[in-house]
Amino acid sequence: MDPDHEKNGKLEPPEEEGEETATPVEEAPSPSEVPPAPTEELKGWKFLLFYLCFYGFMTQLRPGESFITPFLLSPERNFTKEQVTNEITPVLSYSYMAVLVPVFLLTDYLRYKPVLILQSLSHISVWILLIFGTDVIAMQFMEFFYGITMAARVAYSSYIFSLVSPARYQRAAGYSRSSVLMGVFLSSVLGQLCVTVAGVPFIMLNYISLGFMIFGLILTLFLKRPKKSLFFNKRVSKQENGVHQSEIQKMNPEAKADGLCGGWKNSVFVRMLLELKGTVRHPRLRIWSLWWIFNSAGYYLMLYYVQILWNEIYPTTNNRRVYNGGVDAASTLLVSRLLAPCPKNFAHWCLELTLSLLRY
């Protein structure tokens, strides 16, 4: 028995060595599990970015958009300049200003995709009213839906930021913005060629635009809905001493007694007001937000009033000599060219420029 004990005693040290070597073997799988995640995320990011850019490009193909004002003043609709100037066009800017902030907050709460669907439905409503509407009230509703589509553009601009990592924000935003500008440019060129070269009537351009918008709605339905957003749907939940707040509420018997008050405080409307209040407290964000609202509203107001002015300066009954599409294409190309040499931190650069102008 002694030799057996000796053998057992001799065999024990190797087992101890095996136990010591087992510890690094258990830690080995943990780093090996890390590399596959970035590759899958990278593949998903590329596909989502491509689809989003394609969606942004296709939804900008509205060849009849540059000719809305000439269409309203044409014999096909026969509205007067006073009606277009005083009763129809102003609805666009005022409705845009009225719905911009609520649409922005709903965009974050609903996680982007429902607002993009609302934008597509509003686009379809715009062109249906243009095709079948014959009175001022119908055109005012058309402008109202147009304001919703413009306010909902924030959903497309911020959608990509919820799908990619912060390191890819600038690259993704550049691609998505470029696809939009390319769509606007080609849409304007297509509309101008149809009017000047092919002699296509304005009403046919409206039908073509409606077809593109229906296709855009189909593309919207296949967009991936993000699981998180900036304010209301954060991925990381708040914790207190390492325990989730939801678990604390379950263990707290007094929470149910306060249910009505707590439910009121956690309601969507109150949370939106709190987020808006927090944004207004920051001077730079306040100035930037006001600048964006009034700048955008003023831009669209000037854009459609200047088309009325063109018709006043150069009145023509020949649709082939209406060059609104060419002007929009040239302005889009000029804007994309001017944005190219801007610094990388473009938003910060614009904000500093605005603050500098306000000082003087």
ROPATI-44630 format. One record per atom (N, C-alpha, C, O): x, y, z; residue in three letters. Coordinates in steps of 0.02 Angstrom, whole numbers, plus 50000, padded with zeros to 5 digits. Example, Ala and Ser with C-alpha at 12.3 -4.5 7.8 and 13.67 -1.06 7.14 Angstrom:
2
506604971650390ALA506154977550390ALA506604983550390ALA507124983450423ALA506424988850354SER506844994750357SER506455000250394SER506705005750402SER
This chain:
360
500414993950000MET500005000050000MET500435006350000MET500225011649976MET501035005550027ASP501455011550030ASP501625014149961ASP501605020149948ASP501805009349914PRO501945012149847PRO501355015649816PRO501415020649780PRO500745012649831ASP500155015949803ASP500085022949830ASP499935027749794ASP500185023549896HIS500145030249926HIS500655034949895HIS500535040849884HIS501255031849883GLU501775036149854GLU501585038349784GLU501705044049763GLU501275033349746LYS501065035349678LYS500535040749680LYS500535045549641LYS500065039649729ASN499545044849733ASN499845051549752ASN499645056849729ASN500345050949797GLY500665057249817GLY501045060349760GLY501085066549753GLY501325056049717LYS501685058849660LYS501205061649607LYS501365066249570LYS500605058549605LEU500125060949554LEU499775067349574LEU499485070749532LEU499795069049638GLU499435074949661GLU499735081449634GLU499355085849613GLU500385082249634PRO500655088649609PRO500455090249538PRO500285096049523PRO500465085149491PRO500245086949424PRO499525089449422PRO499365093849382PRO499085086649466GLU498385089049467GLU498355096249488GLU497955100249463GLU498795098049536GLU498805104949558GLU499045109549502GLU498795115149493GLU499545106849463GLU499775110949407GLU499215111849356GLU499135117149325GLU498825106149347GLY498265106649300GLY497755111749323GLY497465115249282GLY497645112049388GLU497175116949414GLU497435124049403GLU497055128649389GLU498095124749410GLU498365131449399GLU498325133549326GLU498195139249309GLU498445128649282THR498405130349210THR497695130949186THR497575133749132THR497205128449225ALA496505128849203ALA496235135949207ALA495775137749170ALA496525139949251THR496275146749259THR496365150949196THR495885154349176THR496965150949162PRO496995154849101PRO496575152049045PRO496365155749001PRO496445145349045VAL496045142448993VAL495325144848997VAL494995145748946VAL495075145949058GLU494395148549066GLU494335155749044GLU493805157849021GLU494875159649052GLU494855166649032GLU494955167548957GLU494785172848930GLU495215162348924ALA495355163048853ALA494745164248810ALA494765168448765ALA494175160748823PRO493595161848779PRO493315168948782PRO493015171148733PRO493415172548838SER493115179148844SER493365184048792SER492955187548762SER494045184448778PRO494235188948724PRO494055186448655PRO493955190348608PRO494005179848648SER493845177148582SER493125178648562SER492965178548503SER492695179948611GLU492005181448595GLU491905188748573GLU491375190448548GLU492415192948584VAL492335200048569VAL492375201648494VAL491955205448471VAL492855198948454PRO492925200948385PRO492315200048340PRO492195204348298PRO491915194548346PRO491355193848300PRO490835199448303PRO490525201048253PRO490755202548362ALA490235207748369ALA490365213748324ALA489895215948291ALA490995216648322PRO491105222348279PRO490985220848205PRO490735225148168PRO491185214748182THR491085213248111THR490355212948093THR490155215648041THR489935209948135GLU489215209848122GLU488925216848125GLU488505218648084GLU489165220648173GLU488915227648178GLU489115231648117GLU488735235848092GLU489735230348091LEU489975234048033LEU489565232347971LEU489385236747932LEU489415225747962LYS489015223747905LYS488305226847910LYS488045229447860LYS488015226547969GLY487355229547977GLY487355236947966GLY486885239747938GLY487895240347988TRP487935247547979TRP487985249447906TRP487665254247884TRP488365245747868LYS488435247247797LYS487775246347760LYS487595250447718LYS487425240947775PHE486785239647741PHE486265244947760PHE485915247547717PHE486225246547825LEU485745251647847LEU485895258447816LEU485445262047797LEU486535260147812LEU486725266547784LEU486555266747709LEU486305271847685LEU486695261347674PHE486525261147602PHE485775261747592PHE485555265547548PHE485385258147631TYR484655258347623TYR484385265247642TYR483935267747609TYR484665268247694LEU484435274847714LEU484595280047661LEU484185284447647LEU485185279647631CYS485375284347578CYS484925283347517CYS484715288247486CYS484785277147500PHE484335275747444PHE483635278447457PHE483315281247413PHE483415277547519TYR482755280147539TYR482745287747535TYR482275290747508TYR483265290947561GLY483295298247558GLY483335300947487GLY483045306147472GLY483675297347443PHE483715299347373PHE483045298747338PHE482835303247303PHE482705293147348MET482075291947313MET481515296547337MET481095298647297MET481505298247401THR480975302547427THR481055309847405THR480595313847413THR481635311547377GLN481745318347352GLN481565319047278GLN481585324547251GLN481385313547246LEU481215313847175LEU480495316147167LEU480025312247163LEU480425322747166ARG479775325947157ARG479845331247102ARG479915337147117ARG479835329147039PRO479955333946985PRO479445339546981PRO479575344646950PRO478865338647011GLY478355343947008GLY478435349047063GLY478065354047064GLY478895348047110GLU478945352647168GLU479165359647147GLU478925364547175GLU479615360147099SER479855366747077SER479325370747041SER479405376747031SER478795367347020PHE478295370746978PHE477615371147012PHE477105371646978PHE477605370847078ILE476965371247114ILE476645378147104ILE476045378647089ILE477035383447114THR476755390147107THR476545391647035THR475985394147026THR476945390146984PRO476695391046915PRO476075386846901PRO475645388946862PRO476015380946931PHE475425376846921PHE474805380046951PHE474275379946921PHE474885383047011LEU474315386347042LEU474085392547003LEU473495394147002LEU474565395946971LEU474405401946933LEU474215400446860LEU474005404846824LEU474295394246840SER474155392346770SER473405391746759SER473025391446807SER473185391546696PRO472475390646681PRO472185384046707PRO471575383446714PRO472615379146722GLU472365372846748GLU472035373646817GLU471555370046832GLU472285378246858ARG471985379646923ARG471715386746927ARG471215388046961ARG472045391446893ASN471775398246884ASN471655401946949ASN471165405546957ASN472125401046998PHE472095405147057PHE472405411947043PHE472855412447001PHE472175417147075THR472455423747065THR473095424547105THR473225420647151THR473495429547088LYS474115430747125LYS473965432747197LYS474345430947242LYS473425436347208GLU473255438347276GLU473075432247318GLU473255431947376GLU472715427447289GLN472545421447326GLN473165417347344GLN473235414947400GLN473605416547296VAL474215412647308VAL474655416247358VAL474955413047402VAL474705422847353THR475165426647396THR474905427347467THR475285426447515THR474265428847474ASN473995430647540ASN473635424947576ASN473585425047637ASN473375420147539GLU472955415047571GLU473255408047569GLU473115404047614GLU473665406447520ILE473915399647512ILE474635398947538ILE474765394747581ILE475085402847511THR475795402047527THR475955403147601THR476365399347628THR475675408147636PRO475865409147706PRO475715403147751PRO476035402347803PRO475225398947733VAL475055393247776VAL475655388647785VAL475735385547837VAL476075388147734LEU476655383747738LEU477115385547795LEU477285381247836LEU477325391747798SER477815393847849SER477525393547919SER477855391347966SER476905395847926TYR476605395947993TYR476455388848019TYR476555387448078TYR476235384547975SER476115377547997SER476775374048013SER476805370048059SER477285375647975TYR477945372747989TYR478195374848058TYR478445370648096TYR478135381248074MET478355383648140MET477935380648196MET478195379448251MET477295379448183ALA476845376948235ALA476985369648252ALA476925367648310ALA477165365648202VAL477235358348214VAL477965356148222VAL478085350348235VAL478435360748213LEU479135358648214LEU479345355648282LEU479625350248284LEU479215359248336VAL479415356748403VAL479035350448422VAL479345345648444VAL478365350148415PRO478025343748431PRO478265337948389PRO478325332348415PRO478395338948326VAL478635333548283VAL479325331248306VAL479485325348305VAL479745336048326PHE480415334248350PHE480375329848412PHE480725324848417PHE479945331648460LEU479875327748521LEU479565320948507LEU479775315848535LEU479055320748464LEU478745314348446LEU479235309948407LEU479195303748411LEU479675313048369THR480175309048333THR480595304948380THR480725299148368THR480815308048435ASP481225304448483ASP480825299348522ASP481065293748535ASP480225301148541TYR479825296548582TYR479595290448542TYR479595284948568TYR479395291548479LEU479145286048438LEU479705282348400LEU479575277548364LEU480325284648410ARG480905281348380ARG480895281648304ARG480975276548270ARG480795287548277TYR480945289548209TYR480495286448156TYR480195290148117TYR480425279948152LYS480085276848096LYS479355279048089LYS479155280648033LYS478945279348143PRO478255281848134PRO478225288848106PRO477765290448068PRO478695293148124VAL478695299948098VAL478885300048024VAL478615304047986VAL479335295548004LEU479495295047933LEU478895292447893LEU478795294547836LEU478505287947922ILE477895285747890ILE477405291547884ILE477075292347832ILE477345295447938LEU476915301447936LEU477145306247882LEU476725309247848LEU477785307047874GLN478045311447822GLN477855308847752GLN477645312747709GLN477915302347741SER477735299547676SER476985300347662SER476785301947606SER476585299147713LEU475855300047704LEU475685307347691LEU475235308847651LEU476035311947723SER475925319047711SER476125321047640SER475795325047608SER476685318147617HIS476895319447547HIS476355317147498HIS476195320647451HIS476085311247510ILE475565308647466ILE474955313247468ILE474635314447417ILE474785315647528SER474205320147535SER474325326647496SER473855329447466SER474945329147497VAL475105335347461VAL474945334547387VAL474615338847357VAL475185329147357TRP475105328447284TRP474395326447266TRP474165328247211TRP474055322847309ILE473345321347295ILE472935327847295ILE472505328747252ILE473065332147344LEU472705338547346LEU472875343047288LEU472445346647262LEU473505342847266LEU473695346747207LEU473345344247144LEU473165348247101LEU473265337747139ILE472965334947079ILE472205335847078ILE471915337747027ILE471885334647135PHE471155334647136PHE470845340747169PHE470245341947162PHE471245344747207GLY470975350647239GLY470865356347190GLY471275357547146GLY470315359847200THR470155365247153THR470005371847188THR469935377047154THR469955371947255ASP469785378147289ASP470355380147337ASP470835376447345ASP470275385947368VAL470795388647411VAL470885384447474VAL471445383347497VAL470335381947502ILE470385377947563ILE470795371647551ILE471195369647593ILE470695368347494ALA471085362347478ALA471825364047472ALA472245360147494ALA471985369847443MET472685371747436MET472985373647504MET473585372647516MET472575376447549GLN472825377947616GLN472975371447654GLN473475371147690GLN472555366447646PHE472715359947677PHE473345356947645PHE473735353747679PHE473425358047580MET474025355647547MET474645358847578MET475145355347590MET474625365247590GLU475195368647621GLU475305366347693GLU475875365947716GLU474755364847728PHE474825362347796PHE475195355647797PHE475645354647837PHE474995351047753PHE475345344647749PHE476065345547726PHE476505341747745PHE476165350547684TYR476845352047662TYR477275354247722TYR477855352247727TYR476985358247766GLY477355360147827GLY477525354247871GLY478065354147901GLY477085349347875ILE477225343247914ILE477805339347883ILE478245336947919ILE477815338847817THR478365335247785THR479045338647798THR479545335347807THR479035345247799MET479665348847812MET479875348147885MET480475347347899MET479395348347930ALA479565347548001ALA479815340448015ALA480235339448058ALA479545335547978ALA479735328547990ALA480415326847960ALA480655321247969ALA480735331547926ARG481405330147900ARG481905328947955ARG482415325747943ARG481765331348015VAL482205330148071VAL482245322748087VAL482755320348113VAL481725318948071ALA481735311748084ALA482245308348040ALA482605303848063ALA482285310347977TYR482785307347932TYR483495309547953TYR483955305447951TYR483565315847972SER484235318347989SER484505314948052SER485105313748056SER484075313548101SER484315310648164SER484235303048167SER484475299848214SER483905300048117TYR483795292848117TYR484455288948117TYR484525284048154TYR484925291148077ILE485545287348070ILE485955287448133ILE486345282748145ILE485885292548175PHE486295293048236PHE486095287848288PHE486485286348333PHE485505285048282SER485295279848329SER485495272848307SER485405268048343SER485775272348246LEU485945265848220LEU486695264548216LEU486905258748211LEU487105269748218VAL487825268948211VAL488165271448274VAL487865275048315VAL488785269548282SER489175271748340SER489385279048332SER489405281548276SER489535282448388PRO489725289548382PRO490325290748337PRO490385296148308PRO490775285848332ALA491365286748290ALA491175287348216ALA491555290048176ALA490585284948197ARG490375285148127ARG489845290448114ARG489565290648059ARG489705294748161TYR489185299848153TYR489325304248092TYR488895305248050TYR489935306948089GLN490095311748037GLN490055308547968GLN489795311447921GLN490335302547962ARG490325299147897ARG489625297447875ARG489445298547817ARG489225294847921ALA488535292947905ALA488125299147886ALA487735298947838ALA488205304547925ALA487835310747910ALA488025313547842ALA487605316147806ALA488675313047825GLY488895315547760GLY488585311747702GLY488365314647653GLY488565305147708TYR488275301047655TYR487525302347648TYR487265303047593TYR487165302547705SER486445303547702SER486275310447674SER485795311047635SER486645315547694ARG486515322247668ARG486685322747594ARG486325326047556ARG487215319447573SER487395319547502SER486865316247459SER486715318547403SER486575310747484SER486055307347445SER485435311747438SER485115311747386SER485275315647490VAL484705320147486VAL484825325647435VAL484395327147394VAL485425328747438LEU485575334047390LEU485595331447319LEU485385334947273LEU485845325347309MET485845322447243MET485135321247217MET484985322347159MET484695318947263GLY484005317947243GLY483665324447225GLY483295324747175GLY483785329747264VAL483485336247248VAL483735338847181VAL483355341447141VAL484385338147169PHE484685340547107PHE484395336847046PHE484175340046998PHE484395330247048LEU484135326346992LEU483385327346983LEU483135327146926LEU483025328347038SER482305329647032SER482185336246996SER481745336646953SER482565341347013SER482475347846980SER482665347446907SER482315350246864SER483215343946891VAL483425343246821VAL482905339346782VAL482735341246726VAL482655333846812LEU482145329846778LEU481515333946764LEU481235333546710LEU481285337846814GLY480695341946804GLY480795347146750GLY480345348246709GLY481385350346749GLN481525355446698GLN481555352446628GLN481305355346580GLN481865346546622LEU481905343246556LEU481215341246532LEU481055341846473LEU480805338746578CYS480125336746558CYS479715342746533CYS479335342046485CYS479795348546566VAL479405354446547VAL479675357646484VAL479295359046438VAL480335358746481THR480625362546426THR480725358446363THR480555360646309THR480975352446371VAL481145348346312VAL480535344246289VAL480365344346230VAL480225340646336ALA479675336146317ALA478995339546317ALA478515336746290ALA478945345546346GLY478295348946347GLY477775345546390GLY477185345846375GLY477995342346444VAL477535338846489VAL477135344046529VAL477445348646556VAL476485343446533PRO476095348346573PRO476225347546647PRO476455342246670PRO476075352746686PHE476205352746757PHE475805347246793PHE476055344246841PHE475205345946772ILE474795340946805ILE475105333946799ILE475045329846844ILE475445332646742MET475775326146733MET476375325646780MET476525320246805MET476725331146792LEU477275331046840LEU477025329446910LEU477355326046949LEU476425331846925ASN476135330246990ASN475985322846997ASN476085319847050ASN475745319746944TYR475615312546945TYR476275308646953TYR476305303746990TYR476795310846919ILE477445307546925ILE477715308146996ILE477975303347024ILE477635314147025SER477865315147094SER477465310747143SER477745308047190SER476815310147132LEU476405305847174LEU476635298647170LEU476645295147221LEU476815296247111GLY477065289447104GLY477705288347143GLY477785283247176GLY478165293147140PHE478785292547178PHE478645292647253PHE478985289047291PHE478165296547276MET478015296847347MET477695290347372MET477815288247429MET477285287147330ILE477005280647350ILE477565275447356ILE477555271347402ILE478035275747310PHE478615271247314PHE479025272747377PHE479275268147409PHE479095279147394GLY479445280947456GLY479105278347518GLY479435276447566GLY478435278347518LEU478075275547575LEU478215268047582LEU478295265547638LEU478255264547526ILE478425257347529ILE479125256347558ILE479235251847598ILE479595260547538LEU480265260047566LEU480275261547640LEU480655258447678LEU479855266147662THR479835267847733THR479615261947776THR479855261147832THR479165257947751LEU478905252247789LEU479445247147805LEU479385243247852LEU479975246947765PHE480505242047774PHE481105244847813PHE481605241447822PHE481055251047836LEU481585253847878LEU481595250447946LEU481075248647973LEU482185249547972LYS482255246548038LYS482095251748092LYS482345257348089LYS481685249848139ARG481515254448193ARG482025253748249ARG482115248248276ARG482375259148267PRO482895258648319PRO482595256748387PRO482005258148401PRO483005253548428LYS482785251748495LYS482915257248546LYS482665256848603LYS483295262248527LYS483445267548575LYS483415274248538LYS483435274548477LYS483355279548577SER483365286348551SER483725290748600SER484005288448650SER483715297248587LEU484135301748626LEU483865303248695LEU484245303448743LEU483205304148702PHE482925306448765PHE482485301148799PHE482605299348856PHE481975298648763PHE481455294748796PHE481575287248796PHE481295283648837PHE482005284748752ASN482105277548746ASN482845275948752ASN483145272948707ASN483135277948807LYS483845276648818LYS483955269348834LYS483555266148869LYS484515266648809ARG484665259648819ARG484875258248890ARG484695253148919ARG485275262748919VAL485525261648986VAL485035264449036VAL484895270449035VAL484765260249079SER484285262549129SER484655265149190SER485215263149204SER484335269649225LYS484635272549285LYS484645267449341LYS484195263249347LYS485165267849382GLN485235263149437GLN485355266949502GLN485605272549503GLN485175263749555GLU485305266449621GLU485625260949662GLU485305255849678GLU486265261949680ASN486655257049718ASN486675250249683ASN486625244949715ASN486745250449616GLY486805244349577GLY486155240849564GLY486165235349535GLY485585243449583VAL484935240349572VAL484525244749525VAL484505250849535VAL484215241749475HIS483795245449429HIS483215248749465HIS482955246049514HIS483015254449440GLN482465258049472GLN481815254149467GLN481405254449513GLN481725250449413SER481115246549407SER481085241249462SER480545239849488SER481655238349480GLU481665233349534GLU481535236649601GLU481205233749644GLU481775242749609ILE481655246349672ILE480915247849679ILE480625247349733ILE480595249749622GLN479875251249625GLN479475245049642GLN478955245549675GLN479695239249618LYS479335233149633LYS479395231349707LYS478915228749736LYS479965232849737MET480065231149808MET479795236349855MET479745235149915MET479605242149828ASN479375247649870ASN478615247349874ASN478285248749824ASN478315245649930PRO477585245249935PRO477245251949932PRO476645252249916PRO477605257349947GLU477295263949946GLU477245266849875GLU476915271949864GLU477565263449828ALA477555266149761ALA476865265749731ALA476665270149693ALA476485260449747LYS475825259649719LYS475345264949745LYS474885267149710LYS475435266949808ALA475005272149836ALA475095278749799ALA474645282849793ALA475725279649774ASP475885285749738ASP475795284849663ASP476065288649623ASP475425279749644GLY475385277949573GLY475105283449530GLY475375284649475GLY474585286749552LEU474275291949511LEU474745297749499LEU474815300249444LEU475075299849554CYS475535305449548CYS476135303549506CYS476365307249463CYS476405297449519GLY476975295149480GLY476805294249407GLY477205295849363GLY476205291649392GLY476005290949323GLY475935297549288GLY476085298249229GLY475695302649324TRP475635309249295TRP476315312249279TRP476415315249227TRP476785311149327LYS477455313949316LYS477815310449259LYS478225313449225LYS477675304049249ASN478005300149197ASN477625300149131ASN477805296349086ASN477105304149125SER476725304349063SER477155307249008SER477645310949020SER476965305548947VAL477365307648889VAL477375315248883VAL477905318148869VAL476805318448893PHE476765325648884PHE477215329248934PHE477575333948916PHE477195327048998VAL477615330149049VAL478355329049035VAL478755333649043VAL478525323149013ARG479225321748998ARG479465325948939ARG480035328248938ARG479035326948891MET479225331248834MET479335338448856MET479805341748835MET478895340848901LEU478985347748926LEU479625348348966LEU479965353448962LEU479795343249005LEU480405343449044LEU481025343448999LEU481505347049011LEU481005339348947GLU481565339248900GLU481625345948864GLU482185348448854GLU481055348848845LEU481065355348813LEU481325360748860LEU481695365148840LEU481135360248923LYS481375365048973LYS482125364448983LYS482475369448989LYS482375358248984GLY483095357248991GLY483475359848932GLY484035362348940GLY483185359448873THR483525362048813THR483535369648813THR484035372748794THR482995372648835VAL482955380048835VAL483445383048884VAL483655388748875VAL483625379348936ARG484085382048986ARG484785383348959ARG485145387548986ARG484985379648907HIS485645380548879HIS485645386248828HIS485265385848779HIS486045391448838PRO486005397348794PRO486165395648721PRO485825398048675PRO486675391448711ARG486865389948642ARG486335385848607ARG486175387048549ARG486065380848642LEU485535376948612LEU484915381148598LEU484575380248548LEU484775385848643ARG484195390248633ARG484295394548571ARG483835395148531ARG484885397448564ILE485015401748506ILE485005397648442ILE484735399748391ILE485315391648446TRP485335387348387TRP484635385148366TRP484475385148307TRP484215383448414SER483535381148398SER483125386748367SER482775385748317SER483155392648398LEU482785398348371LEU483035400248301LEU482645401848256LEU483695400048294TRP483975401648228TRP483735396648176TRP483565398648120TRP483715390248193TRP483495385148145TRP482765385948127TRP482575385448068TRP482335387348177ILE481615387948164ILE481475393848118ILE481155393148066ILE481715399748137PHE481555405748099PHE481925405848032PHE481665408447983PHE482535403048030ASN482895402847967ASN482545398347917ASN482465400047858ASN482325392347940SER481985387747895SER481315390547872SER481155390247812SER480925393247919ALA480275396047900ALA480355401847852ALA479985402447803ALA480835406147866GLY480965411847821GLY481205409647752GLY481035412747702GLY481615404347751TYR481875401947687TYR481315399347643TYR481285401047584TYR480875395247671TYR480325392447631TYR479835397947610TYR479555397747555TYR479725402747654LEU479275408247637LEU479565412247579LEU479215413947532LEU480215413747583MET480545417547529MET480565413547464MET480485416247410MET480685406847471LEU480755402647412LEU480125402747369LEU480165403147308LEU479535402347401TYR478915402047362TYR478655408947344TYR478285409747295TYR478835414047383TYR478645420847364TYR479055423147303TYR478805426947261TYR479675420947299VAL480095423147243VAL479845420147178VAL479935423047125VAL479525414347181GLN479235411447120GLN478645415647095GLN478545416447035GLN478275418447142ILE477735423047122ILE478035429347091ILE477765432147043ILE478605431647120LEU478945437547093LEU479215436247023LEU479185440546979LEU479475430247011TRP479705428546944TRP479135429046893TRP479225431546838TRP478565426646912ASN477985426846867ASN477765434046855ASN477495435746802ASN477885438446905GLU477705445546897GLU478205448946851GLU478005453146810GLU478845447246857ILE479355450546816ILE479355447846745ILE479425451546697ILE479275441246740TYR479305438146674TYR478685433846664TYR478725427646666TYR478115436946653PRO477495433046643PRO477515429446576PRO477705432246525PRO477305423246577THR477285419346516THR476735414146521THR476605411346575THR476415412846466THR475905407546463THR476195401146432THR475845396046428THR476825401546410ASN477155395746381ASN477525391946436ASN478025394446462ASN477305386046453ASN477625382246507ASN478345380446492ASN478745379446538ASN478525379946428ARG479205378246410ARG479705383646431ARG480305382346434ARG479475389546445ARG479925395046463ARG479905396546538ARG480105401946560ARG479665391746577VAL479685392246650VAL480285388246673VAL480325382146662VAL480765391646706TYR481405388546722TYR481505387546797TYR482075387846821TYR480975386346833ASN481035385346906ASN481465379346923ASN481855379546970ASN481395373846884GLY481785367946898GLY482535369146888GLY482935366646927GLY482715372846837GLY483415374446825GLY483705378646881GLY484285377646901GLY483315383446905VAL483555387746960VAL483655383547023VAL484165384347058VAL483185379047039ASP483255374747098ASP483855370047092ASP484205368847141ASP483965367447032ALA484545363047022ALA485195366947031ALA485665364347061ALA485235373047004ALA485835377047011ALA485965378947083ALA486535378747106ALA485445380747120SER485535382647190SER485745376647232SER486155377347277SER485465370747218THR485655364747255THR486385362947242THR486755361147287THR486595363547178LEU487285362147161LEU487765367147193LEU488305365247215LEU487555373447196LEU487965378547228LEU488035377247302LEU488585377947330LEU487485375447336VAL487515374047408VAL487965368147423VAL488365368447470VAL487905362747384SER488335356947395SER489065358647383SER489505355947417SER489205363147336ARG489895365147322ARG490165369447379ARG490755368947396ARG489745373847407LEU489975378147461LEU490085374247526LEU490515376047566LEU489695368847536LEU489775365047598LEU490385360547596LEU490605358147649LEU490665359247537ALA491225354647532ALA491835356947570ALA492125352947606ALA492055363347565PRO492665365347601PRO492555367247673PRO493025369347706PRO491955366447700CYS491825368347769CYS492205363747816CYS492345358047797CYS492375366047876PRO492725361747924PRO492325355747944PRO491715355447933PRO492675350847975LYS492345344547993LYS491815345648047LYS491275342748043LYS491975349748095ASN491475351148147ASN491025356748123ASN491035362348149ASN490615355148072PHE490215360148037PHE489695363248083PHE489585369348082PHE489375359048125ALA488865361748170ALA489165366748219ALA488865371948232ALA489735365048247HIS490065369648294HIS490275375948258HIS490235381448286HIS490515375248196TRP490725381148158TRP490135385748145TRP490195391848152TRP489555382848125CYS488955387048113CYS488725390448177CYS488515396248175CYS488765386848233LEU488545389748296LEU488985395548316LEU488745400748338LEU489645394748309GLU490105400148326GLU489995406148280GLU490035411848303GLU489865404848216LEU489735410348170LEU489095414148189LEU489075420248187LEU488585410448208THR487945413548228THR488035417748291THR487785423448295THR488385415048340LEU488505418848402LEU488915425048389LEU488805430248420LEU489395424548343SER489795430348326SER489375435748293SER489455441748307SER488915433748249LEU488485438648217LEU488005441948266LEU487855447848261LEU487765438048316LEU487305440848364LEU487645445848410LEU487315450348436LEU488305445148419ARG488665449948462ARG488675456948431ARG488715462048465ARG488635457048365TYR488675463548330TYR487995465948307TYR487945471248277TYR
